[in-house]
Amino acid sequence: MTNSHNALCVLHAVFCGWLVSAAAPALAQCPEPDPSAAIAAQWRARQPVHGLPPLTLAAAACVRERLVGILQTDRGRVAGYKAALTNPALQKRFGADSPVRGTLLSRMLVMESAFPVNVNYGARPVIEADLLVEVGDDAINEARTPLQALAGLSRVMPFIELADLVMADGETVNAAVITAINAGARSGIFGQGITVEPTARFADALRDMRVIMTDDKGNELANAPGSAILGHPLNAVLWLIDDIRRSGGRLRVGDRLSLGSFSAPLAPRPAMRVKVRYAGLPGDPQINVRFK
């Protein structure tokens, strides 16, 4: 990438900041032929992807950045990032020794409403109880401890991720593949949330809360502690800071971070209603979604 291209990206960071921050170091590792355009076409058509070639993690990161660049034309600017494989059991299942990162675009994030969600919103749709946090201070990029990370956040928001596994049944799925498909980012429903208190007590509440997913009959679909994510949800924030830094980027005020799943992926069904409650956070916030 030329110096003049870098300068142009700096001037237009709102539109192409992703290219400066994350894609540049990975471009030398891009695979040939490049599958990103084909993945994007299938993603938009909500059709499963077949025949993805074997990829290294570096090559997969390049595919991810190119895929995100294509999707930005109709899914909006970069709005934040997601950490996937933040649960040790999922890491073992997919042969990973750390989480992987995806990019969230502005039109992927939808405020909770009474309108139902199409059950076929993706190629292989799955829902997950997640948590969304919002960056409130640029100093978060220097955070090295959970409390320092908490001080750089402004809000914690209930979040049901509407993820998309994308890959067809029978296809190899490992950490590199999950990276290449942008960590399954498709959409998500978020609530108003609560204001962060930068205190040890608030940090402990995040770690010790119970994230409980139920259906419309009150049947429990999932129940996990905050510590199910890397021992503490704020560790996912620290991991994202470090991973983005190693790619040459920084978090920005207003970025929203999806910290990972507290539940096993669950396929939505027509007329299904799901509630996720965060018992132990101030006010026990909750969020609801229904499908048609």
Long-range contacts (C-beta under 8 A, 24 or more apart in sequence): 1-27, 14-77, 15-72, 15-77, 16-69, 17-78, 17-249, 17-252, 18-65, 18-68, 18-69, 18-72, 18-78, 18-103, 19-65, 19-69, 20-248, 20-249, 21-244, 21-247, 21-248, 21-249, 21-250, 22-61, 22-65, 22-103, 22-244, 22-247, 22-248, 22-249, 23-62, 23-65, 23-66, 23-69, 24-248, 25-247, 25-248, 26-58, 26-59, 26-61, 26-62, 26-65, 26-247, 27-62, 29-56, 29-58, 29-59, 29-61, 29-62, 30-59, 30-62, 30-63, 30-66, 31-55, 31-59, 31-62, 31-63, 34-63, 34-66, 35-63, 35-180, 36-63, 36-66, 36-67, 36-70, 36-180, 37-66, 37-70, 39-63, 39-67, 39-166, 39-180, 39-181, 40-67, 40-70, 40-71, 42-123, 42-166, 43-67, 43-71, 43-123, 43-164, 43-166, 43-181, 43-186, 44-71, 44-74, 46-120, 46-121, 46-122, 46-123, 47-123, 48-123, 48-124, 48-166, 48-167, 48-168, 48-169, 48-171, 49-123, 49-166, 49-167, 49-168, 49-171, 49-181, 50-168, 50-171, 51-171, 52-167, 52-171, 52-172, 52-177, 52-180, 54-172, 54-176, 55-176, 55-177, 55-179, 55-180, 56-176, 57-175, 57-176, 57-179, 59-176, 59-180, 60-175, 60-176, 60-177, 60-179, 60-180, 61-179, 61-247, 63-179, 63-180, 64-101, 64-102, 64-103, 64-179, 64-180, 64-181, 64-182, 64-183, 65-103, 67-180, 67-181, 67-182, 68-103, 68-105, 68-182, 71-105, 71-182, 72-105, 74-107, 75-105, 75-106, 75-107, 75-108, 76-105, 76-106, 76-107, 76-108, 77-105, 77-106, 78-103, 78-104, 78-105, 78-106, 78-255, 79-104, 79-105, 79-106, 79-108, 79-109, 79-255, 79-256, 80-104, 80-109, 80-135, 80-255, 80-256, 80-257, 80-258, 81-240, 81-244, 81-251, 81-255, 81-257, 81-258, 82-161, 82-183, 82-185, 82-257, 82-258, 82-259, 82-260, 83-183, 83-236, 83-239, 83-240, 83-257, 83-258, 83-259, 83-260, 84-178, 84-183, 84-184, 84-260, 84-261, 85-175, 85-178, 85-260, 86-229, 86-230, 86-236, 86-239, 86-259, 86-260, 86-261, 87-228, 87-229, 87-260, 87-261, 90-261, 91-175, 94-173, 94-174, 94-175, 94-178, 95-174, 95-175, 96-174, 96-175, 96-178, 98-239, 99-230, 99-236, 99-239, 99-243, 99-260, 100-175, 100-178, 100-179, 100-183, 101-179, 101-183, 101-240, 101-243, 101-244, 102-179, 102-182, 102-183, 102-184, 102-185, 102-258, 103-182, 103-185, 104-185, 104-188, 104-256, 104-258, 105-185, 108-185, 108-186, 108-187, 108-188, 109-187, 109-188, 109-190, 109-256, 110-187, 110-188, 110-189, 110-190, 111-189, 111-190, 111-191, 112-158, 112-189, 112-190, 112-191, 112-192, 112-287, 112-288, 112-289, 116-290, 116-291, 116-292, 117-162, 117-189, 117-268, 117-289, 117-290, 117-291, 117-292, 118-291, 118-292, 119-268, 119-269, 119-270, 119-272, 119-291, 119-292, 121-162, 121-164, 121-186, 121-187, 122-162, 122-163, 122-164, 122-165, 122-166, 122-186, 122-187, 123-164, 123-165, 123-166, 124-164, 124-165, 124-166, 124-167, 124-168, 125-162, 125-163, 125-164, 125-165, 125-186, 125-267, 125-268, 126-163, 126-164, 126-165, 126-184, 126-265, 126-266, 126-267, 126-268, 127-160, 127-161, 127-162, 127-163, 127-265, 127-266, 127-267, 127-268, 127-274, 127-289, 128-160, 128-161, 128-163, 128-261, 128-262, 128-263, 128-264, 128-265, 128-266, 129-160, 129-211, 129-213, 129-222, 129-224, 129-261, 129-262, 129-263, 129-276, 130-159, 130-160, 130-161, 130-188, 130-258, 130-259, 130-260, 130-261, 130-262, 131-156, 131-157, 131-158, 131-159, 131-211, 131-229, 131-233, 131-258, 131-259, 131-260, 131-262, 131-278, 132-156, 132-157, 132-158, 132-159, 132-188, 132-190, 132-193, 132-256, 132-257, 132-258, 132-259, 133-157, 133-196, 133-233, 133-237, 133-256, 133-257, 133-259, 134-193, 134-254, 134-255, 134-256, 134-257, 135-251, 135-252, 135-253, 135-254, 135-255, 135-256, 135-257, 136-196, 136-253, 137-253, 138-250, 138-251, 138-252, 138-253, 140-237, 140-241, 140-251, 141-241, 141-245, 141-250, 141-251, 143-237, 143-238, 143-241, 144-238, 145-238, 146-203, 146-232, 146-234, 146-235, 146-237, 146-238, 147-198, 147-200, 147-203, 149-234, 149-237, 149-238, 149-241, 150-196, 150-198, 150-199, 150-202, 150-203, 150-206, 150-234, 151-198, 152-251, 153-196, 153-198, 153-237, 154-195, 154-196, 155-193, 155-194, 155-195, 155-196, 156-193, 156-194, 156-196, 156-206, 156-281, 156-285, 157-190, 157-191, 157-192, 157-193, 157-194, 157-256, 157-285, 158-190, 158-191, 158-193, 158-276, 158-278, 158-285, 158-286, 158-287, 159-188, 159-189, 159-190, 159-191, 159-258, 159-287, 160-188, 160-189, 160-190, 160-274, 160-276, 160-287, 160-289, 161-187, 161-188, 161-258, 161-261, 162-186, 162-187, 162-188, 162-189, 162-289, 163-188, 163-265, 165-265, 188-258, 189-287, 189-289, 190-256, 190-287, 191-285, 191-286, 191-287, 193-285, 194-281, 194-282, 194-283, 194-285, 197-282, 202-282, 203-232, 203-234, 205-280, 205-281, 205-282, 206-232, 206-233, 206-234, 206-281, 207-231, 207-232, 207-233, 207-234, 208-280, 209-278, 209-279, 209-280, 209-281, 210-278, 210-279, 210-280, 211-262, 211-263, 211-276, 211-277, 211-278, 211-279, 212-276, 212-277, 212-279, 213-262, 213-263, 213-266, 213-274, 213-275, 213-276, 214-274, 214-275, 214-277, 215-272, 215-273, 215-274, 215-275, 216-272, 216-273, 216-274, 216-275, 216-290, 221-263, 221-266, 221-274, 222-262, 222-263, 222-264, 222-266, 224-262, 224-263, 226-262, 226-280, 228-262, 229-259, 229-260, 229-262, 230-260, 233-259, 233-260, 236-260
